[in-house]
Amino acid sequence: MTSLGHLARRFAGSLSHRPPSEADASWAVAQLLPAEAALWQRMAVQDKRHSILVARRFVDLADEPSREQTAAALLHDVGKLASGLGTCARVLATIVGPRTARFRQYHDHERLGAEMLRAAG
């Protein structure tokens, strides 16, 4: 279960529309195959920043992670693209659950992301 503190920090960070630094974005793209990078580039800037944070933490903790593992860390939320929800709608979807088609897509982002990545090759 996700803690309230974690959700509060994620929400505060999601209010900023500041893109990742050029160095961070370049690092991320360098870990990805072209089709993966194209999906990553479509992610919201908030999701890109979060994905870089997760991937860098993973790389620091893992014992010689593979390119594929690092790519998975960077793309773990790519399925959220399917719902097209912004920050406030994501918060609402988290609170009320999968009550609408778009909220269901948001709650099913893991499966949708896997499908997107399979389709990308």
PyMOL commands that place a pseudoatom at each C-alpha (Angstrom):
pseudoatom trace, name=CA, resn=MET, resi=1, chain=A, elem=C, hetatm=0, pos=[0.000, 0.000, 0.000]
pseudoatom trace, name=CA, resn=THR, resi=2, chain=A, elem=C, hetatm=0, pos=[1.265, 3.471, -0.831]
pseudoatom trace, name=CA, resn=SER, resi=3, chain=A, elem=C, hetatm=0, pos=[1.741, 5.752, 2.162]
pseudoatom trace, name=CA, resn=LEU, resi=4, chain=A, elem=C, hetatm=0, pos=[-0.063, 9.052, 2.472]
pseudoatom trace, name=CA, resn=GLY, resi=5, chain=A, elem=C, hetatm=0, pos=[3.300, 10.819, 2.799]
pseudoatom trace, name=CA, resn=HIS, resi=6, chain=A, elem=C, hetatm=0, pos=[4.519, 9.290, -0.463]
pseudoatom trace, name=CA, resn=LEU, resi=7, chain=A, elem=C, hetatm=0, pos=[1.338, 10.354, -2.233]
pseudoatom trace, name=CA, resn=ALA, resi=8, chain=A, elem=C, hetatm=0, pos=[1.612, 13.882, -0.819]
pseudoatom trace, name=CA, resn=ARG, resi=9, chain=A, elem=C, hetatm=0, pos=[5.217, 14.193, -2.061]
pseudoatom trace, name=CA, resn=ARG, resi=10, chain=A, elem=C, hetatm=0, pos=[4.258, 12.859, -5.496]
pseudoatom trace, name=CA, resn=PHE, resi=11, chain=A, elem=C, hetatm=0, pos=[1.361, 15.326, -5.686]
pseudoatom trace, name=CA, resn=ALA, resi=12, chain=A, elem=C, hetatm=0, pos=[3.548, 18.279, -4.704]
pseudoatom trace, name=CA, resn=GLY, resi=13, chain=A, elem=C, hetatm=0, pos=[6.107, 17.279, -7.333]
pseudoatom trace, name=CA, resn=SER, resi=14, chain=A, elem=C, hetatm=0, pos=[3.421, 16.830, -9.967]
pseudoatom trace, name=CA, resn=LEU, resi=15, chain=A, elem=C, hetatm=0, pos=[2.359, 20.458, -9.634]
pseudoatom trace, name=CA, resn=SER, resi=16, chain=A, elem=C, hetatm=0, pos=[5.624, 21.593, -11.227]
pseudoatom trace, name=CA, resn=HIS, resi=17, chain=A, elem=C, hetatm=0, pos=[5.774, 21.681, -15.012]
pseudoatom trace, name=CA, resn=ARG, resi=18, chain=A, elem=C, hetatm=0, pos=[9.569, 21.922, -14.942]
pseudoatom trace, name=CA, resn=PRO, resi=19, chain=A, elem=C, hetatm=0, pos=[11.062, 19.384, -17.344]
pseudoatom trace, name=CA, resn=PRO, resi=20, chain=A, elem=C, hetatm=0, pos=[13.914, 17.120, -16.294]
pseudoatom trace, name=CA, resn=SER, resi=21, chain=A, elem=C, hetatm=0, pos=[17.348, 18.674, -16.637]
pseudoatom trace, name=CA, resn=GLU, resi=22, chain=A, elem=C, hetatm=0, pos=[18.969, 18.285, -20.029]
pseudoatom trace, name=CA, resn=ALA, resi=23, chain=A, elem=C, hetatm=0, pos=[21.568, 15.974, -18.478]
pseudoatom trace, name=CA, resn=ASP, resi=24, chain=A, elem=C, hetatm=0, pos=[18.896, 13.778, -16.871]
pseudoatom trace, name=CA, resn=ALA, resi=25, chain=A, elem=C, hetatm=0, pos=[16.815, 13.612, -20.055]
pseudoatom trace, name=CA, resn=SER, resi=26, chain=A, elem=C, hetatm=0, pos=[19.898, 12.723, -22.113]
pseudoatom trace, name=CA, resn=TRP, resi=27, chain=A, elem=C, hetatm=0, pos=[20.834, 10.018, -19.614]
pseudoatom trace, name=CA, resn=ALA, resi=28, chain=A, elem=C, hetatm=0, pos=[17.316, 8.567, -19.777]
pseudoatom trace, name=CA, resn=VAL, resi=29, chain=A, elem=C, hetatm=0, pos=[17.167, 8.508, -23.577]
pseudoatom trace, name=CA, resn=ALA, resi=30, chain=A, elem=C, hetatm=0, pos=[20.619, 6.876, -23.697]
pseudoatom trace, name=CA, resn=GLN, resi=31, chain=A, elem=C, hetatm=0, pos=[19.229, 3.933, -21.691]
pseudoatom trace, name=CA, resn=LEU, resi=32, chain=A, elem=C, hetatm=0, pos=[16.379, 3.327, -24.135]
pseudoatom trace, name=CA, resn=LEU, resi=33, chain=A, elem=C, hetatm=0, pos=[15.978, 1.835, -27.581]
pseudoatom trace, name=CA, resn=PRO, resi=34, chain=A, elem=C, hetatm=0, pos=[14.561, 4.298, -30.148]
pseudoatom trace, name=CA, resn=ALA, resi=35, chain=A, elem=C, hetatm=0, pos=[10.964, 3.013, -29.881]
pseudoatom trace, name=CA, resn=GLU, resi=36, chain=A, elem=C, hetatm=0, pos=[11.178, 3.067, -26.074]
pseudoatom trace, name=CA, resn=ALA, resi=37, chain=A, elem=C, hetatm=0, pos=[12.613, 6.589, -26.154]
pseudoatom trace, name=CA, resn=ALA, resi=38, chain=A, elem=C, hetatm=0, pos=[9.733, 7.710, -28.370]
pseudoatom trace, name=CA, resn=LEU, resi=39, chain=A, elem=C, hetatm=0, pos=[7.251, 6.498, -25.740]
pseudoatom trace, name=CA, resn=TRP, resi=40, chain=A, elem=C, hetatm=0, pos=[9.255, 8.083, -22.909]
pseudoatom trace, name=CA, resn=GLN, resi=41, chain=A, elem=C, hetatm=0, pos=[9.315, 11.399, -24.778]
pseudoatom trace, name=CA, resn=ARG, resi=42, chain=A, elem=C, hetatm=0, pos=[5.490, 11.372, -24.864]
pseudoatom trace, name=CA, resn=MET, resi=43, chain=A, elem=C, hetatm=0, pos=[5.228, 11.132, -21.077]
pseudoatom trace, name=CA, resn=ALA, resi=44, chain=A, elem=C, hetatm=0, pos=[4.265, 14.204, -19.044]
pseudoatom trace, name=CA, resn=VAL, resi=45, chain=A, elem=C, hetatm=0, pos=[7.249, 16.111, -17.663]
pseudoatom trace, name=CA, resn=GLN, resi=46, chain=A, elem=C, hetatm=0, pos=[6.207, 15.165, -14.132]
pseudoatom trace, name=CA, resn=ASP, resi=47, chain=A, elem=C, hetatm=0, pos=[6.229, 11.479, -15.079]
pseudoatom trace, name=CA, resn=LYS, resi=48, chain=A, elem=C, hetatm=0, pos=[9.602, 11.865, -16.800]
pseudoatom trace, name=CA, resn=ARG, resi=49, chain=A, elem=C, hetatm=0, pos=[11.122, 13.415, -13.670]
pseudoatom trace, name=CA, resn=HIS, resi=50, chain=A, elem=C, hetatm=0, pos=[9.642, 10.637, -11.534]
pseudoatom trace, name=CA, resn=SER, resi=51, chain=A, elem=C, hetatm=0, pos=[10.863, 7.938, -13.918]
pseudoatom trace, name=CA, resn=ILE, resi=52, chain=A, elem=C, hetatm=0, pos=[14.414, 9.315, -13.831]
pseudoatom trace, name=CA, resn=LEU, resi=53, chain=A, elem=C, hetatm=0, pos=[14.350, 9.407, -10.028]
pseudoatom trace, name=CA, resn=VAL, resi=54, chain=A, elem=C, hetatm=0, pos=[13.137, 5.791, -9.890]
pseudoatom trace, name=CA, resn=ALA, resi=55, chain=A, elem=C, hetatm=0, pos=[15.622, 4.591, -12.524]
pseudoatom trace, name=CA, resn=ARG, resi=56, chain=A, elem=C, hetatm=0, pos=[18.620, 6.321, -10.939]
pseudoatom trace, name=CA, resn=ARG, resi=57, chain=A, elem=C, hetatm=0, pos=[17.661, 4.909, -7.534]
pseudoatom trace, name=CA, resn=PHE, resi=58, chain=A, elem=C, hetatm=0, pos=[17.349, 1.464, -9.124]
pseudoatom trace, name=CA, resn=VAL, resi=59, chain=A, elem=C, hetatm=0, pos=[20.752, 1.748, -10.834]
pseudoatom trace, name=CA, resn=ASP, resi=60, chain=A, elem=C, hetatm=0, pos=[22.348, 2.821, -7.545]
pseudoatom trace, name=CA, resn=LEU, resi=61, chain=A, elem=C, hetatm=0, pos=[20.861, -0.135, -5.664]
pseudoatom trace, name=CA, resn=ALA, resi=62, chain=A, elem=C, hetatm=0, pos=[21.070, -2.887, -8.278]
pseudoatom trace, name=CA, resn=ASP, resi=63, chain=A, elem=C, hetatm=0, pos=[24.144, -4.997, -8.873]
pseudoatom trace, name=CA, resn=GLU, resi=64, chain=A, elem=C, hetatm=0, pos=[25.097, -4.205, -12.484]
pseudoatom trace, name=CA, resn=PRO, resi=65, chain=A, elem=C, hetatm=0, pos=[21.585, -3.753, -13.876]
pseudoatom trace, name=CA, resn=SER, resi=66, chain=A, elem=C, hetatm=0, pos=[21.006, -4.586, -17.515]
pseudoatom trace, name=CA, resn=ARG, resi=67, chain=A, elem=C, hetatm=0, pos=[19.882, -2.024, -20.067]
pseudoatom trace, name=CA, resn=GLU, resi=68, chain=A, elem=C, hetatm=0, pos=[16.488, -3.725, -20.134]
pseudoatom trace, name=CA, resn=GLN, resi=69, chain=A, elem=C, hetatm=0, pos=[16.089, -3.447, -16.362]
pseudoatom trace, name=CA, resn=THR, resi=70, chain=A, elem=C, hetatm=0, pos=[17.006, 0.240, -16.417]
pseudoatom trace, name=CA, resn=ALA, resi=71, chain=A, elem=C, hetatm=0, pos=[14.592, 0.800, -19.302]
pseudoatom trace, name=CA, resn=ALA, resi=72, chain=A, elem=C, hetatm=0, pos=[11.853, -0.931, -17.305]
pseudoatom trace, name=CA, resn=ALA, resi=73, chain=A, elem=C, hetatm=0, pos=[12.464, 1.446, -14.401]
pseudoatom trace, name=CA, resn=LEU, resi=74, chain=A, elem=C, hetatm=0, pos=[12.254, 4.436, -16.751]
pseudoatom trace, name=CA, resn=LEU, resi=75, chain=A, elem=C, hetatm=0, pos=[9.086, 3.176, -18.429]
pseudoatom trace, name=CA, resn=HIS, resi=76, chain=A, elem=C, hetatm=0, pos=[7.239, 1.742, -15.421]
pseudoatom trace, name=CA, resn=ASP, resi=77, chain=A, elem=C, hetatm=0, pos=[4.464, 4.376, -15.709]
pseudoatom trace, name=CA, resn=VAL, resi=78, chain=A, elem=C, hetatm=0, pos=[4.293, 4.711, -19.509]
pseudoatom trace, name=CA, resn=GLY, resi=79, chain=A, elem=C, hetatm=0, pos=[0.821, 3.151, -19.532]
pseudoatom trace, name=CA, resn=LYS, resi=80, chain=A, elem=C, hetatm=0, pos=[-0.537, 6.279, -17.836]
pseudoatom trace, name=CA, resn=LEU, resi=81, chain=A, elem=C, hetatm=0, pos=[-0.383, 7.875, -21.287]
pseudoatom trace, name=CA, resn=ALA, resi=82, chain=A, elem=C, hetatm=0, pos=[-3.459, 5.857, -22.273]
pseudoatom trace, name=CA, resn=SER, resi=83, chain=A, elem=C, hetatm=0, pos=[-5.771, 7.627, -19.831]
pseudoatom trace, name=CA, resn=GLY, resi=84, chain=A, elem=C, hetatm=0, pos=[-4.675, 11.136, -20.755]
pseudoatom trace, name=CA, resn=LEU, resi=85, chain=A, elem=C, hetatm=0, pos=[-5.416, 12.286, -17.202]
pseudoatom trace, name=CA, resn=GLY, resi=86, chain=A, elem=C, hetatm=0, pos=[-3.760, 15.339, -15.695]
pseudoatom trace, name=CA, resn=THR, resi=87, chain=A, elem=C, hetatm=0, pos=[-2.664, 15.722, -12.097]
pseudoatom trace, name=CA, resn=CYS, resi=88, chain=A, elem=C, hetatm=0, pos=[-6.022, 16.602, -10.539]
pseudoatom trace, name=CA, resn=ALA, resi=89, chain=A, elem=C, hetatm=0, pos=[-7.873, 13.880, -12.440]
pseudoatom trace, name=CA, resn=ARG, resi=90, chain=A, elem=C, hetatm=0, pos=[-5.235, 11.336, -11.366]
pseudoatom trace, name=CA, resn=VAL, resi=91, chain=A, elem=C, hetatm=0, pos=[-5.741, 12.336, -7.747]
pseudoatom trace, name=CA, resn=LEU, resi=92, chain=A, elem=C, hetatm=0, pos=[-9.490, 11.958, -8.170]
pseudoatom trace, name=CA, resn=ALA, resi=93, chain=A, elem=C, hetatm=0, pos=[-9.051, 8.571, -9.873]
pseudoatom trace, name=CA, resn=THR, resi=94, chain=A, elem=C, hetatm=0, pos=[-6.863, 7.429, -6.981]
pseudoatom trace, name=CA, resn=ILE, resi=95, chain=A, elem=C, hetatm=0, pos=[-9.493, 8.500, -4.448]
pseudoatom trace, name=CA, resn=VAL, resi=96, chain=A, elem=C, hetatm=0, pos=[-12.681, 7.267, -6.157]
pseudoatom trace, name=CA, resn=GLY, resi=97, chain=A, elem=C, hetatm=0, pos=[-11.312, 4.276, -8.019]
pseudoatom trace, name=CA, resn=PRO, resi=98, chain=A, elem=C, hetatm=0, pos=[-11.925, 3.010, -11.562]
pseudoatom trace, name=CA, resn=ARG, resi=99, chain=A, elem=C, hetatm=0, pos=[-15.433, 4.443, -12.010]
pseudoatom trace, name=CA, resn=THR, resi=100, chain=A, elem=C, hetatm=0, pos=[-15.067, 5.797, -15.558]
pseudoatom trace, name=CA, resn=ALA, resi=101, chain=A, elem=C, hetatm=0, pos=[-13.352, 4.467, -18.674]
pseudoatom trace, name=CA, resn=ARG, resi=102, chain=A, elem=C, hetatm=0, pos=[-10.427, 6.868, -18.316]
pseudoatom trace, name=CA, resn=PHE, resi=103, chain=A, elem=C, hetatm=0, pos=[-10.121, 6.182, -14.586]
pseudoatom trace, name=CA, resn=ARG, resi=104, chain=A, elem=C, hetatm=0, pos=[-10.086, 2.431, -15.392]
pseudoatom trace, name=CA, resn=GLN, resi=105, chain=A, elem=C, hetatm=0, pos=[-7.270, 3.058, -17.875]
pseudoatom trace, name=CA, resn=TYR, resi=106, chain=A, elem=C, hetatm=0, pos=[-5.336, 4.944, -15.213]
pseudoatom trace, name=CA, resn=HIS, resi=107, chain=A, elem=C, hetatm=0, pos=[-5.790, 2.085, -12.734]
pseudoatom trace, name=CA, resn=ASP, resi=108, chain=A, elem=C, hetatm=0, pos=[-4.776, -0.430, -15.416]
pseudoatom trace, name=CA, resn=HIS, resi=109, chain=A, elem=C, hetatm=0, pos=[-1.658, 1.468, -16.522]
pseudoatom trace, name=CA, resn=GLU, resi=110, chain=A, elem=C, hetatm=0, pos=[0.687, -1.449, -15.804]
pseudoatom trace, name=CA, resn=ARG, resi=111, chain=A, elem=C, hetatm=0, pos=[-1.032, -3.761, -18.308]
pseudoatom trace, name=CA, resn=LEU, resi=112, chain=A, elem=C, hetatm=0, pos=[-1.524, -0.953, -20.827]
pseudoatom trace, name=CA, resn=GLY, resi=113, chain=A, elem=C, hetatm=0, pos=[2.135, 0.030, -20.549]
pseudoatom trace, name=CA, resn=ALA, resi=114, chain=A, elem=C, hetatm=0, pos=[3.221, -3.564, -21.160]
pseudoatom trace, name=CA, resn=GLU, resi=115, chain=A, elem=C, hetatm=0, pos=[1.017, -3.655, -24.271]
pseudoatom trace, name=CA, resn=MET, resi=116, chain=A, elem=C, hetatm=0, pos=[2.447, -0.341, -25.490]
pseudoatom trace, name=CA, resn=LEU, resi=117, chain=A, elem=C, hetatm=0, pos=[5.993, -1.619, -25.047]
pseudoatom trace, name=CA, resn=ARG, resi=118, chain=A, elem=C, hetatm=0, pos=[5.225, -4.924, -26.799]
pseudoatom trace, name=CA, resn=ALA, resi=119, chain=A, elem=C, hetatm=0, pos=[3.730, -2.985, -29.714]
pseudoatom trace, name=CA, resn=ALA, resi=120, chain=A, elem=C, hetatm=0, pos=[6.802, -0.740, -29.831]
pseudoatom trace, name=CA, resn=GLY, resi=121, chain=A, elem=C, hetatm=0, pos=[9.028, -3.795, -30.172]
for i in range(1, 121): cmd.bond("trace and resi %d" % i, "trace and resi %d" % (i + 1))
show_as sticks, trace
zoom trace
